[in-house]
């Protein structure tokens, strides 16, 4: 990610996510899900041009990636900032939800 985009995301993401948590919890979605919808949408299709869709990705792959982001294996990643507070249970629920959606082509 380029520095300009990274800076913008780091400034905007906390504001977006704080409001998103309340919205997602009202939907009865997995805890933490609303943070995902800001970029990936409720159907797992990226809301941001150039970002990959996640709908239909295997649960094992999503769990692995989310745990990797949480462990900071990918430096300077927006996903590291998003996933750093997810519990194993939240990661499991989020991965379960998106893995059951129909695959979205980019």
MARBA-97081 format. One record per residue: residue number from 1; residue in one letter; x, y, z of N, C-alpha, C, CB in turn. Coordinates in Angstrom, 1 decimal, decimal comma. Glycine has a CB too. Example, Ala and Ser with C-alpha at 12.3 -4.5 7.8 and 13.67 -1.06 7.14 Angstrom:
% MARBA-97081
+-----+----+--------+--------+--------+--------+--------+--------+--------+--------+--------+--------+--------+--------+
!   i ! aa !   n.c1 !   n.c2 !   n.c3 !  ca.c1 !  ca.c2 !  ca.c3 !   c.c1 !   c.c2 !   c.c3 !  cb.c1 !  cb.c2 !  cb.c3 !
+-----+----+--------+--------+--------+--------+--------+--------+--------+--------+--------+--------+--------+--------+
!   1 !  A !   13,2 !   -5,7 !    7,8 !   12,3 !   -4,5 !    7,8 !   13,2 !   -3,3 !    7,8 !   11,3 !   -4,5 !    9,0 !
!   2 !  S !   12,8 !   -2,2 !    7,1 !   13,7 !   -1,1 !    7,1 !   12,9 !    0,0 !    7,9 !   14,1 !   -0,6 !    5,7 !
+-----+----+--------+--------+--------+--------+--------+--------+--------+--------+--------+--------+--------+--------+
END
This chain:
% MARBA-97081
+-----+----+--------+--------+--------+--------+--------+--------+--------+--------+--------+--------+--------+--------+
!   i ! aa !   n.c1 !   n.c2 !   n.c3 !  ca.c1 !  ca.c2 !  ca.c3 !   c.c1 !   c.c2 !   c.c3 !  cb.c1 !  cb.c2 !  cb.c3 !
+-----+----+--------+--------+--------+--------+--------+--------+--------+--------+--------+--------+--------+--------+
!   1 !  X !    0,9 !   -1,2 !    0,0 !    0,0 !    0,0 !    0,0 !    0,9 !    1,2 !    0,0 !   -1,0 !    0,0 !    1,2 !
!   2 !  X !    0,6 !    2,2 !   -0,8 !    1,4 !    3,4 !   -0,8 !    1,2 !    4,2 !    0,4 !    1,1 !    4,3 !   -2,1 !
!   3 !  X !    2,2 !    5,1 !    0,7 !    2,3 !    5,8 !    2,0 !    1,1 !    6,7 !    2,1 !    3,6 !    6,6 !    2,1 !
!   4 !  X !    0,7 !    7,4 !    1,0 !   -0,4 !    8,4 !    1,1 !   -1,7 !    7,7 !    1,4 !   -0,6 !    9,1 !   -0,3 !
!   5 !  X !   -2,0 !    6,5 !    0,8 !   -3,2 !    5,7 !    1,0 !   -3,2 !    5,2 !    2,4 !   -3,3 !    4,6 !    0,0 !
!   6 !  X !   -2,0 !    4,7 !    2,9 !   -1,9 !    4,1 !    4,2 !   -2,1 !    5,2 !    5,3 !   -0,5 !    3,6 !    4,4 !
!   7 !  X !   -1,6 !    6,4 !    5,1 !   -1,9 !    7,5 !    6,0 !   -3,4 !    7,8 !    6,1 !   -1,1 !    8,7 !    5,7 !
!   8 !  X !   -4,0 !    7,9 !    4,9 !   -5,4 !    8,2 !    4,9 !   -6,2 !    7,2 !    5,6 !   -5,9 !    8,4 !    3,4 !
!   9 !  X !   -5,9 !    5,9 !    5,3 !   -6,7 !    4,8 !    6,0 !   -6,5 !    4,8 !    7,5 !   -6,2 !    3,5 !    5,4 !
!  10 !  X !   -5,2 !    5,1 !    7,9 !   -5,0 !    5,1 !    9,3 !   -5,7 !    6,2 !   10,1 !   -3,5 !    5,2 !    9,6 !
!  11 !  X !   -6,0 !    7,3 !    9,4 !   -6,7 !    8,4 !   10,0 !   -8,2 !    8,2 !    9,9 !   -6,4 !    9,7 !    9,2 !
!  12 !  X !   -8,7 !    7,6 !    8,9 !  -10,2 !    7,4 !    8,7 !  -10,7 !    6,1 !    9,3 !  -10,5 !    7,4 !    7,2 !
!  13 !  X !   -9,9 !    5,1 !    9,3 !  -10,4 !    3,8 !    9,7 !  -10,9 !    3,8 !   11,1 !   -9,2 !    2,8 !    9,6 !
!  14 !  X !  -10,3 !    4,4 !   12,1 !  -10,8 !    4,4 !   13,5 !  -12,2 !    5,0 !   13,6 !   -9,9 !    5,0 !   14,4 !
!  15 !  X !  -12,4 !    6,1 !   12,8 !  -13,7 !    6,7 !   12,8 !  -14,8 !    5,9 !   12,1 !  -13,6 !    8,1 !   12,0 !
!  16 !  X !  -14,4 !    5,2 !   11,0 !  -15,4 !    4,4 !   10,3 !  -15,7 !    3,2 !   11,2 !  -14,8 !    3,9 !    9,0 !
!  17 !  X !  -14,7 !    2,6 !   11,8 !  -14,9 !    1,3 !   12,6 !  -15,7 !    1,6 !   13,8 !  -13,6 !    0,7 !   12,9 !
!  18 !  X !  -15,6 !    2,7 !   14,5 !  -16,3 !    3,0 !   15,7 !  -17,8 !    3,0 !   15,5 !  -15,8 !    4,3 !   16,4 !
!  19 !  X !  -18,2 !    3,6 !   14,4 !  -19,7 !    3,6 !   14,1 !  -20,1 !    2,3 !   13,5 !  -19,9 !    4,7 !   13,1 !
!  20 !  X !  -19,2 !    1,6 !   12,8 !  -19,6 !    0,4 !   12,2 !  -19,9 !   -0,7 !   13,2 !  -18,5 !   -0,1 !   11,3 !
!  21 !  X !  -19,2 !   -0,8 !   14,3 !  -19,5 !   -1,8 !   15,3 !  -20,9 !   -1,8 !   15,8 !  -18,5 !   -1,6 !   16,5 !
!  22 !  X !  -21,4 !   -0,6 !   16,1 !  -22,8 !   -0,5 !   16,5 !  -23,7 !   -0,9 !   15,5 !  -23,1 !    0,9 !   17,0 !
!  23 !  X !  -23,5 !   -0,6 !   14,2 !  -24,4 !   -0,9 !   13,1 !  -24,4 !   -2,4 !   12,9 !  -24,0 !   -0,2 !   11,8 !
!  24 !  X !  -23,3 !   -3,1 !   12,9 !  -23,2 !   -4,5 !   12,7 !  -23,9 !   -5,3 !   13,9 !  -21,8 !   -5,0 !   12,6 !
!  25 !  X !  -23,7 !   -4,8 !   15,1 !  -24,3 !   -5,5 !   16,2 !  -25,8 !   -5,5 !   16,2 !  -23,8 !   -5,0 !   17,5 !
!  26 !  X !  -26,4 !   -4,4 !   15,6 !  -27,8 !   -4,3 !   15,4 !  -28,4 !   -5,3 !   14,4 !  -28,2 !   -2,9 !   15,0 !
!  27 !  X !  -27,5 !   -5,7 !   13,5 !  -27,9 !   -6,7 !   12,5 !  -27,9 !   -8,1 !   13,0 !  -27,1 !   -6,6 !   11,3 !
!  28 !  X !  -27,4 !   -8,3 !   14,2 !  -27,3 !   -9,7 !   14,7 !  -26,2 !  -10,5 !   14,0 !  -28,6 !  -10,4 !   14,6 !
!  29 !  X !  -25,3 !   -9,8 !   13,4 !  -24,1 !  -10,4 !   12,7 !  -23,1 !  -10,9 !   13,7 !  -23,6 !   -9,5 !   11,7 !
!  30 !  X !  -22,1 !  -11,6 !   13,2 !  -21,0 !  -12,0 !   14,1 !  -20,4 !  -10,8 !   14,8 !  -19,9 !  -12,8 !   13,4 !
!  31 !  X !  -19,9 !  -10,9 !   16,0 !  -19,3 !   -9,8 !   16,7 !  -18,0 !   -9,5 !   15,9 !  -19,0 !  -10,1 !   18,2 !
!  32 !  X !  -17,8 !   -8,2 !   15,6 !  -16,7 !   -7,7 !   14,8 !  -17,0 !   -7,6 !   13,4 !  -15,5 !   -8,7 !   15,1 !
!  33 !  X !  -18,1 !   -8,3 !   12,9 !  -18,5 !   -8,3 !   11,5 !  -18,6 !   -6,9 !   10,9 !  -19,8 !   -9,1 !   11,3 !
!  34 !  X !  -19,2 !   -6,0 !   11,7 !  -19,4 !   -4,6 !   11,1 !  -18,2 !   -3,9 !   10,7 !  -20,2 !   -3,8 !   12,1 !
!  35 !  X !  -17,1 !   -4,2 !   11,3 !  -15,8 !   -3,7 !   10,9 !  -15,4 !   -4,2 !    9,5 !  -14,7 !   -4,0 !   11,9 !
!  36 !  X !  -15,8 !   -5,4 !    9,3 !  -15,5 !   -6,0 !    8,0 !  -16,3 !   -5,4 !    6,8 !  -15,7 !   -7,5 !    8,0 !
!  37 !  X !  -17,5 !   -5,1 !    7,2 !  -18,5 !   -4,6 !    6,1 !  -18,1 !   -3,2 !    5,6 !  -19,9 !   -4,5 !    6,7 !
!  38 !  X !  -17,3 !   -2,5 !    6,3 !  -16,9 !   -1,2 !    5,8 !  -16,1 !   -1,3 !    4,5 !  -16,2 !   -0,4 !    6,9 !
!  39 !  X !  -15,3 !   -2,3 !    4,4 !  -14,4 !   -2,5 !    3,2 !  -14,9 !   -3,6 !    2,4 !  -13,0 !   -2,7 !    3,7 !
!  40 !  X !  -15,5 !   -4,7 !    3,0 !  -15,8 !   -5,9 !    2,2 !  -17,3 !   -6,0 !    2,0 !  -15,3 !   -7,1 !    3,0 !
!  41 !  X !  -18,1 !   -5,1 !    2,6 !  -19,6 !   -5,2 !    2,4 !  -20,2 !   -6,4 !    3,1 !  -19,9 !   -5,2 !    0,9 !
!  42 !  X !  -21,5 !   -6,4 !    3,2 !  -22,2 !   -7,6 !    3,8 !  -22,2 !   -8,8 !    3,0 !  -23,6 !   -7,2 !    4,2 !
!  43 !  X !  -21,9 !   -8,7 !    1,7 !  -21,9 !   -9,8 !    0,8 !  -20,4 !  -10,2 !    0,4 !  -22,7 !   -9,5 !   -0,5 !
!  44 !  X !  -19,4 !   -9,6 !    1,0 !  -18,1 !  -10,0 !    0,8 !  -17,4 !   -9,5 !   -0,5 !  -18,0 !  -11,4 !    0,8 !
!  45 !  X !  -18,1 !   -8,5 !   -1,1 !  -17,5 !   -7,9 !   -2,3 !  -16,9 !   -6,6 !   -1,9 !  -18,6 !   -7,7 !   -3,4 !
!  46 !  X !  -15,7 !   -6,4 !   -2,3 !  -15,0 !   -5,2 !   -1,8 !  -15,7 !   -3,9 !   -2,1 !  -13,6 !   -5,2 !   -2,5 !
!  47 !  X !  -15,8 !   -3,1 !   -1,1 !  -16,4 !   -1,7 !   -1,3 !  -15,3 !   -0,7 !   -1,7 !  -17,1 !   -1,3 !    0,0 !
!  48 !  X !  -14,1 !   -1,1 !   -1,7 !  -13,0 !   -0,3 !   -2,1 !  -12,3 !   -0,8 !   -3,4 !  -12,0 !   -0,1 !   -1,0 !
!  49 !  X !  -12,3 !    0,0 !   -4,4 !  -11,7 !   -0,5 !   -5,7 !  -10,3 !   -1,1 !   -5,5 !  -11,6 !    0,6 !   -6,7 !
!  50 !  X !  -10,0 !   -2,3 !   -6,0 !   -8,7 !   -2,9 !   -6,0 !   -8,5 !   -3,8 !   -4,8 !   -7,7 !   -1,8 !   -5,9 !
!  51 !  X !   -9,4 !   -3,8 !   -3,8 !   -9,3 !   -4,7 !   -2,7 !  -10,1 !   -5,9 !   -3,0 !   -9,9 !   -4,0 !   -1,4 !
!  52 !  X !   -9,5 !   -7,1 !   -2,6 !  -10,1 !   -8,4 !   -3,0 !  -11,4 !   -8,7 !   -2,3 !   -9,1 !   -9,5 !   -2,7 !
!  53 !  X !  -12,3 !   -9,4 !   -3,0 !  -13,5 !   -9,8 !   -2,4 !  -13,2 !  -11,0 !   -1,5 !  -14,6 !  -10,2 !   -3,5 !
!  54 !  X !  -14,0 !  -11,2 !   -0,4 !  -13,7 !  -12,4 !    0,5 !  -14,8 !  -13,4 !    0,5 !  -13,4 !  -11,9 !    1,8 !
!  55 !  X !  -16,0 !  -13,1 !   -0,1 !  -17,1 !  -14,0 !   -0,1 !  -16,7 !  -15,3 !   -0,7 !  -18,3 !  -13,4 !   -0,8 !
!  56 !  X !  -17,1 !  -16,4 !   -0,1 !  -16,8 !  -17,7 !   -0,7 !  -15,4 !  -18,2 !   -0,5 !  -17,1 !  -17,7 !   -2,1 !
!  57 !  X !  -14,6 !  -17,5 !    0,2 !  -13,2 !  -17,9 !    0,5 !  -13,4 !  -19,0 !    1,6 !  -12,3 !  -16,7 !    1,0 !
!  58 !  X !  -12,6 !  -20,0 !    1,5 !  -12,7 !  -21,1 !    2,5 !  -12,5 !  -20,6 !    3,9 !  -11,7 !  -22,2 !    2,3 !
!  59 !  X !  -13,3 !  -21,2 !    4,9 !  -13,2 !  -20,8 !    6,3 !  -11,8 !  -20,9 !    6,8 !  -14,1 !  -21,6 !    7,1 !
!  60 !  X !  -11,1 !  -22,0 !    6,4 !   -9,7 !  -22,2 !    6,9 !   -8,8 !  -21,1 !    6,4 !   -9,2 !  -23,6 !    6,4 !
!  61 !  X !   -8,9 !  -20,7 !    5,2 !   -8,1 !  -19,6 !    4,6 !   -8,4 !  -18,3 !    5,3 !   -8,3 !  -19,5 !    3,1 !
!  62 !  X !   -9,7 !  -18,0 !    5,6 !  -10,0 !  -16,7 !    6,2 !   -9,5 !  -16,7 !    7,7 !  -11,5 !  -16,5 !    6,2 !
!  63 !  X !   -9,7 !  -17,8 !    8,4 !   -9,2 !  -17,9 !    9,8 !   -7,6 !  -17,7 !    9,8 !   -9,5 !  -19,3 !   10,4 !
!  64 !  X !   -7,0 !  -18,4 !    8,9 !   -5,5 !  -18,3 !    8,8 !   -5,1 !  -16,9 !    8,5 !   -5,0 !  -19,2 !    7,7 !
!  65 !  X !   -5,7 !  -16,2 !    7,6 !   -5,3 !  -14,9 !    7,3 !   -5,6 !  -13,9 !    8,4 !   -6,0 !  -14,4 !    6,0 !
!  66 !  X !   -6,8 !  -14,0 !    9,0 !   -7,2 !  -13,1 !   10,1 !   -6,2 !  -13,3 !   11,3 !   -8,6 !  -13,4 !   10,5 !
!  67 !  X !   -5,9 !  -14,5 !   11,6 !   -4,9 !  -14,8 !   12,7 !   -3,5 !  -14,2 !   12,3 !   -4,9 !  -16,3 !   13,0 !
!  68 !  X !   -3,2 !  -14,3 !   11,1 !   -1,9 !  -13,8 !   10,6 !   -1,9 !  -12,3 !   10,8 !   -1,6 !  -14,2 !    9,2 !
!  69 !  X !   -2,9 !  -11,6 !   10,3 !   -3,0 !  -10,2 !   10,5 !   -3,0 !   -9,8 !   12,0 !   -4,3 !   -9,6 !    9,8 !
!  70 !  X !   -3,7 !  -10,5 !   12,8 !   -3,8 !  -10,2 !   14,2 !   -2,4 !  -10,4 !   14,8 !   -4,7 !  -11,2 !   14,9 !
!  71 !  X !   -1,6 !  -11,3 !   14,4 !   -0,2 !  -11,5 !   14,9 !    0,8 !  -10,6 !   14,2 !    0,2 !  -13,0 !   14,6 !
!  72 !  X !    0,3 !   -9,7 !   13,4 !    1,2 !   -8,7 !   12,7 !    2,2 !   -9,3 !   11,8 !    1,9 !   -7,9 !   13,8 !
!  73 !  X !    1,8 !  -10,4 !   11,1 !    2,7 !  -11,0 !   10,1 !    2,9 !  -10,2 !    8,9 !    2,2 !  -12,4 !    9,8 !
!  74 !  X !    1,9 !   -9,4 !    8,6 !    1,9 !   -8,5 !    7,4 !    2,1 !   -7,1 !    7,9 !    0,6 !   -8,7 !    6,5 !
!  75 !  X !    3,3 !   -6,5 !    7,7 !    3,5 !   -5,2 !    8,3 !    2,8 !   -4,1 !    7,5 !    5,1 !   -5,0 !    8,3 !
!  76 !  X !    2,4 !   -3,1 !    8,1 !    1,8 !   -1,9 !    7,5 !    0,5 !   -2,3 !    6,8 !    2,8 !   -1,2 !    6,6 !
!  77 !  X !   -0,2 !   -3,2 !    7,3 !   -1,5 !   -3,6 !    6,6 !   -2,7 !   -3,0 !    7,4 !   -1,6 !   -5,2 !    6,6 !
!  78 !  X !   -3,6 !   -2,6 !    6,6 !   -4,9 !   -2,1 !    7,2 !   -5,5 !   -3,2 !    8,0 !   -5,8 !   -1,5 !    6,1 !
!  79 !  X !   -5,4 !   -4,4 !    7,5 !   -6,1 !   -5,6 !    8,1 !   -5,4 !   -5,9 !    9,5 !   -6,0 !   -6,8 !    7,2 !
!  80 !  X !   -4,1 !   -5,6 !    9,6 !   -3,5 !   -5,7 !   10,9 !   -4,1 !   -4,8 !   12,0 !   -2,0 !   -5,5 !   10,8 !
!  81 !  X !   -4,4 !   -3,6 !   11,5 !   -5,1 !   -2,6 !   12,4 !   -6,5 !   -3,1 !   12,8 !   -5,1 !   -1,2 !   11,8 !
!  82 !  X !   -7,2 !   -3,7 !   11,8 !   -8,6 !   -4,1 !   12,0 !   -8,6 !   -5,4 !   12,9 !   -9,2 !   -4,4 !   10,7 !
!  83 !  X !   -7,8 !   -6,3 !   12,7 !   -7,8 !   -7,6 !   13,3 !   -7,1 !   -7,7 !   14,6 !   -7,3 !   -8,7 !   12,4 !
!  84 !  X !   -6,4 !   -6,7 !   15,0 !   -5,5 !   -6,9 !   16,2 !   -6,3 !   -7,2 !   17,5 !   -4,7 !   -5,6 !   16,4 !
!  85 !  X !   -7,5 !   -6,8 !   17,6 !   -8,3 !   -7,1 !   18,8 !   -9,3 !   -8,2 !   18,7 !   -9,0 !   -5,8 !   19,2 !
!  86 !  X !   -9,4 !   -8,8 !   17,5 !  -10,3 !   -9,9 !   17,3 !   -9,9 !  -11,1 !   18,2 !  -10,4 !  -10,4 !   15,9 !
!  87 !  X !  -10,9 !  -11,7 !   18,8 !  -10,7 !  -13,0 !   19,6 !  -10,7 !  -14,1 !   18,6 !  -11,7 !  -13,1 !   20,7 !
!  88 !  X !  -10,3 !  -15,3 !   19,1 !  -10,4 !  -16,5 !   18,2 !  -11,9 !  -16,8 !   17,8 !   -9,8 !  -17,7 !   18,9 !
!  89 !  X !  -12,8 !  -16,6 !   18,8 !  -14,2 !  -16,8 !   18,6 !  -14,7 !  -15,8 !   17,5 !  -15,0 !  -16,6 !   19,9 !
!  90 !  X !  -14,3 !  -14,6 !   17,6 !  -14,8 !  -13,6 !   16,6 !  -14,3 !  -14,0 !   15,2 !  -14,3 !  -12,2 !   16,9 !
!  91 !  X !  -13,0 !  -14,3 !   15,1 !  -12,4 !  -14,7 !   13,8 !  -13,1 !  -15,9 !   13,3 !  -10,9 !  -15,1 !   14,0 !
!  92 !  X !  -13,5 !  -16,9 !   14,1 !  -14,2 !  -18,1 !   13,7 !  -15,6 !  -17,7 !   13,1 !  -14,3 !  -19,1 !   14,8 !
!  93 !  X !  -16,3 !  -16,9 !   13,8 !  -17,6 !  -16,5 !   13,4 !  -17,6 !  -15,7 !   12,1 !  -18,3 !  -15,6 !   14,5 !
!  94 !  X !  -16,6 !  -14,7 !   12,0 !  -16,5 !  -13,9 !   10,8 !  -16,1 !  -14,8 !    9,6 !  -15,4 !  -12,8 !   10,9 !
!  95 !  X !  -15,2 !  -15,7 !    9,8 !  -14,8 !  -16,6 !    8,7 !  -15,9 !  -17,5 !    8,3 !  -13,5 !  -17,4 !    9,1 !
!  96 !  X !  -16,6 !  -18,0 !    9,3 !  -17,8 !  -18,9 !    9,0 !  -18,8 !  -18,1 !    8,1 !  -18,4 !  -19,4 !   10,3 !
!  97 !  X !  -19,1 !  -16,9 !    8,5 !  -20,1 !  -16,1 !    7,7 !  -19,7 !  -15,9 !    6,3 !  -20,3 !  -14,7 !    8,4 !
!  98 !  X !  -18,5 !  -15,4 !    6,1 !  -18,0 !  -15,0 !    4,7 !  -17,8 !  -16,3 !    3,9 !  -16,8 !  -14,2 !    4,8 !
!  99 !  X !  -17,4 !  -17,4 !    4,5 !  -17,1 !  -18,6 !    3,7 !  -18,4 !  -19,2 !    3,2 !  -16,4 !  -19,6 !    4,6 !
! 100 !  X !  -19,5 !  -18,9 !    3,8 !  -20,8 !  -19,5 !    3,4 !  -21,5 !  -18,7 !    2,3 !  -21,7 !  -19,6 !    4,5 !
! 101 !  X !  -21,0 !  -17,5 !    2,0 !  -21,5 !  -16,7 !    0,9 !  -21,1 !  -17,2 !   -0,4 !  -21,1 !  -15,2 !    1,1 !
! 102 !  X !  -21,9 !  -16,9 !   -1,5 !  -21,4 !  -17,3 !   -2,8 !  -20,1 !  -16,5 !   -3,2 !  -22,5 !  -17,0 !   -3,9 !
! 103 !  X !  -19,3 !  -17,2 !   -3,9 !  -18,0 !  -16,6 !   -4,4 !  -18,3 !  -15,4 !   -5,2 !  -17,2 !  -17,7 !   -5,2 !
! 104 !  X !  -17,5 !  -14,4 !   -5,0 !  -17,6 !  -13,1 !   -5,7 !  -16,4 !  -13,0 !   -6,6 !  -17,8 !  -11,9 !   -4,8 !
! 105 !  X !  -16,6 !  -12,8 !   -7,9 !  -15,4 !  -12,6 !   -8,8 !  -15,0 !  -11,2 !   -8,8 !  -15,7 !  -13,1 !  -10,2 !
! 106 !  X !  -13,7 !  -11,0 !   -8,9 !  -13,2 !   -9,6 !   -8,9 !  -13,4 !   -8,9 !  -10,2 !  -11,8 !   -9,6 !   -8,5 !
+-----+----+--------+--------+--------+--------+--------+--------+--------+--------+--------+--------+--------+--------+
END
